[in-house]
Amino acid sequence: MGAPKTIVILGGGVGGVVAARELRKRLGRPHRVVLVEREPQHVFAPSLLWLMVGQRESRAIQRPLDRLERKGIEVLHGEIEKIDPEARRATISGKTVDGDYLVVALGAELAPEKVPGLREAGHSFYTLAGAETFRESLASTRKGRIVILTAAPAYKCPAAPYEAALLIDAFRREGGVRDAGAIDVYAAEPGPMGVAGPEMSGAVKQILQAKGIAYHPDHQVTAVDPGAKRLAFVNGAHGDFDLLAYVPPHRAPGVVRESALAGETGWVSVDRHSLETRFRGVYAIGDVVSIPLKLGKPLPKAGVFAHAEAEVVAKNIASAVLGQAAAGRFDGHGECFIEIGDGKAGFGGGDFYAEPEPVVQIHAPSRRWHLGKVLFEKSWLHLTL
Ligand SMILES: Cc1cc2nc3c(=O)[nH]c(=O)nc-3n(C[C@H](O)[C@H](O)[C@H](O)COP(=O)(O)OP(=O)(O)OC[C@H]3O[C@@H](n4cnc5c(N)ncnc54)[C@H](O)[C@@H]3O)c2cc1C
């Protein structure tokens, strides 16, 4: 065996946790697997949607990252302040850490401040704190208009705001107060889940319509007036709300934007199959990367892709360390459950690398797919961490 190697994984979200586990499984000691993360807890993001309508408690959807230490992964808590991909080095809370390989899995940064008034006026259900405050407001707002807003057209998990609207609809129906207030979705994008194709987009629109949820696509918000509870859009339209849940604008994390890893868009460019950056031995996975597709839009940001990419990268780094040929190749396949309320979910997925456009199959909503999502949640929380 050659000299012991150190693999440094930056970010302990979906991609980072999967990469660390896979590497530890494939590489014996004394090779080191080091995971760096600022947060003590790992939150299972898909469950935020259930939390915001009172179907989950906060403590039930998170786990301490330090649990990974039991598997032989070194968990280092701190703020990643600088990344030097050339030297495969990161500065973490003032200290430098060097790796033989770097895996950048820092996700997307949420930037609500880009829209004046947004943060003061509503709840960002893309964070644990925002989903919690929304849940409290929902419980005490038995009537009035609820608006779900996407503040920019590209965001992680393109299904999430639509699922949120449908779960809120079900919550109000169960409480017998659905008629006491409208539910509106204002979207910056031209339609739901556009990259998955017109069939998927149309199916989601039909479900919204059937539930009496008003849909306003192509509405790019410019400002929110928290006092008047009013949204202003680029197209000159206005929208009123009593309770606002929003998806904030996304951008690459600051430490990535300030590094040599950042491409023109701020996100990291990688080889679409190996996920290697232009720096040898430095990989990037998950939401922090931008992978262009033939249809002119990037691969959607979703945990399912972060997960698959992490497995490929871990496999290939382990092979390189062990002197074997690279064995993994990310092929753009992915799928997702779409919660629609009443204990039902739809399911869709396919080949997002297919050309000229992704080939996606969709399955009508049923209890079976909802159960599938619940089982996935359980296995992630109990087996992964
Ligand atoms: C409400 C909601 C529902 C979702 N539902 C689904 C779903 O059903 N299916 C699906 O596939 N995807 C879903 N997603 C998307 C999914 O959660 C993300 O795509 C996935 O987490 C991306 O993984 P990642 O590892 O790239 O980034 P993340 O999981 O976001 O991890 C990035 C990590 O890096 C850390 N970090 C960032 N900067 C620093 C720094 N400077 N120093 C230290 N640490 C840092 C962060 O704290 C974070 O823990 C959902 C997301 C939300 C918000």
The ligand as a Tripos MOL2 file, in Angstrom:
@<TRIPOS>MOLECULE
LIG
   53    58     1     0     0
SMALL
NO_CHARGES

@<TRIPOS>ATOM
      1 C1        -37.6550   22.3410    1.4560 C.3       1 LIG1
      2 C2        -36.7320   21.4920    0.6410 C.ar      1 LIG1
      3 C3        -37.1560   20.2810    0.1390 C.ar      1 LIG1
      4 C4        -36.3040   19.4920   -0.6340 C.ar      1 LIG1
      5 N1        -36.7580   18.2930   -1.1050 N.ar      1 LIG1
      6 C5        -35.9490   17.5460   -1.8900 C.ar      1 LIG1
      7 C6        -36.3940   16.2960   -2.4040 C.ar      1 LIG1
      8 O1        -37.5110   15.8320   -2.1020 O.2       1 LIG1
      9 N2        -35.5650   15.6090   -3.2210 N.ar      1 LIG1
     10 C7        -34.3150   16.0790   -3.5520 C.ar      1 LIG1
     11 O2        -33.6090   15.4190   -4.3150 O.2       1 LIG1
     12 N3        -33.8680   17.2630   -3.0860 N.ar      1 LIG1
     13 C8        -34.6480   17.9980   -2.2610 C.ar      1 LIG1
     14 N4        -34.1990   19.2020   -1.7710 N.ar      1 LIG1
     15 C9        -32.8910   19.7250   -2.2210 C.3       1 LIG1
     16 C10       -31.7340   19.1190   -1.4450 C.3       1 LIG1
     17 O3        -31.8910   19.3050   -0.0560 O.3       1 LIG1
     18 C11       -30.4340   19.7550   -1.8990 C.3       1 LIG1
     19 O4        -30.3660   19.7250   -3.3020 O.3       1 LIG1
     20 C12       -29.2570   19.0020   -1.3200 C.3       1 LIG1
     21 O5        -29.2220   19.1910    0.0810 O.3       1 LIG1
     22 C13       -27.9340   19.4440   -1.9520 C.3       1 LIG1
     23 O6        -26.8900   18.7800   -1.3180 O.3       1 LIG1
     24 P1        -25.4610   19.4860   -1.2140 P.3       1 LIG1
     25 O7        -24.5990   18.5380   -0.4610 O.co2     1 LIG1
     26 O8        -25.0400   19.9650   -2.5290 O.co2     1 LIG1
     27 O9        -25.7190   20.8000   -0.3310 O.3       1 LIG1
     28 P2        -26.2900   20.9310    1.1260 P.3       1 LIG1
     29 O10       -27.0410   19.7230    1.5170 O.co2     1 LIG1
     30 O11       -26.9950   22.2450    1.1620 O.co2     1 LIG1
     31 O12       -24.9810   21.0050    2.0380 O.3       1 LIG1
     32 C14       -24.0700   22.0700    1.9750 C.3       1 LIG1
     33 C15       -23.4240   22.1840    3.3610 C.3       1 LIG1
     34 O13       -22.3030   23.0700    3.3090 O.3       1 LIG1
     35 C16       -22.2730   23.8370    4.5090 C.3       1 LIG1
     36 N5        -21.5320   25.0560    4.2540 N.ar      1 LIG1
     37 C17       -21.7380   25.9600    3.2770 C.ar      1 LIG1
     38 N6        -20.8200   26.9460    3.3400 N.ar      1 LIG1
     39 C18       -20.0110   26.6530    4.3940 C.ar      1 LIG1
     40 C19       -18.8660   27.2860    4.9430 C.ar      1 LIG1
     41 N7        -18.3530   28.4260    4.4330 N.pl3     1 LIG1
     42 N8        -18.2670   26.7110    6.0290 N.ar      1 LIG1
     43 C20       -18.7480   25.5530    6.5570 C.ar      1 LIG1
     44 N9        -19.8320   24.8980    6.0470 N.ar      1 LIG1
     45 C21       -20.4480   25.4490    4.9780 C.ar      1 LIG1
     46 C22       -23.7500   24.0820    4.8010 C.3       1 LIG1
     47 O14       -23.9360   24.4110    6.1680 O.3       1 LIG1
     48 C23       -24.3930   22.7710    4.3940 C.3       1 LIG1
     49 O15       -24.5260   21.8800    5.4730 O.3       1 LIG1
     50 C24       -35.0080   19.9670   -0.9410 C.ar      1 LIG1
     51 C25       -34.5660   21.1820   -0.4170 C.ar      1 LIG1
     52 C26       -35.4130   21.9410    0.3650 C.ar      1 LIG1
     53 C27       -34.9140   23.2460    0.9240 C.3       1 LIG1
@<TRIPOS>BOND
     1     1     2 1
     2     2     3 ar
     3     2    52 ar
     4     3     4 ar
     5     4     5 ar
     6     4    50 ar
     7     5     6 ar
     8     6     7 ar
     9     6    13 1
    10     7     8 2
    11     7     9 ar
    12     9    10 ar
    13    10    11 2
    14    10    12 ar
    15    12    13 ar
    16    13    14 ar
    17    14    15 1
    18    14    50 ar
    19    15    16 1
    20    16    17 1
    21    16    18 1
    22    18    19 1
    23    18    20 1
    24    20    21 1
    25    20    22 1
    26    22    23 1
    27    23    24 1
    28    24    25 2
    29    24    26 1
    30    24    27 1
    31    27    28 1
    32    28    29 2
    33    28    30 1
    34    28    31 1
    35    31    32 1
    36    32    33 1
    37    33    34 1
    38    33    48 1
    39    34    35 1
    40    35    36 1
    41    35    46 1
    42    36    37 ar
    43    36    45 ar
    44    37    38 ar
    45    38    39 ar
    46    39    40 ar
    47    39    45 ar
    48    40    41 1
    49    40    42 ar
    50    42    43 ar
    51    43    44 ar
    52    44    45 ar
    53    46    47 1
    54    46    48 1
    55    48    49 1
    56    50    51 ar
    57    51    52 ar
    58    52    53 1
@<TRIPOS>SUBSTRUCTURE
     1 LIG1         1 GROUP 0 **** ****
